[in-house]
Amino acid sequence: TFKAVFPRTPTPLAPINNVTFTDVNQLAVMEWVSAGTSAPVTYKLRVKRTDTGAVIYSETVSHGAGATCGADTCLYNVQQALRDALGNNRTYKWWIVAESADGVKAGAKFKFKTNFS
């Protein structure tokens, strides 16, 4: 049986690793490398606190349903619910998990910090 694999890992691009947000509205768009397959793919966006490990935001999106994906990248317009879940002076990890009928592939985890004035 032939099983296709994702040509690319859904690696985060923006926000960049270790960025600090000084205003909650600076977190407007998230971008990652698309899976690079023509098969239907869903992407699970996860954000968790590094101090407690608690997932504070989780959403499943796909091209045309929450995300806009091209040949190389996907863009996600951050929902107010995610911004509302962010606390001040915290560090978060975010990552993407790509899923299709052919398999699952998780991307690297990037960190961002909040320091709202």
Secondary structure, DSSP 8 states (H G I E B T S, - for coil): ------SS---EEES-TTEEESSGGG--EEEEE----SS--EEEEEEEETTT--EEEEEEEEETBEEEE-SSEEEEE--HHHHHH--TT-EEEEEEEEEETTEEEE---EEEEE---
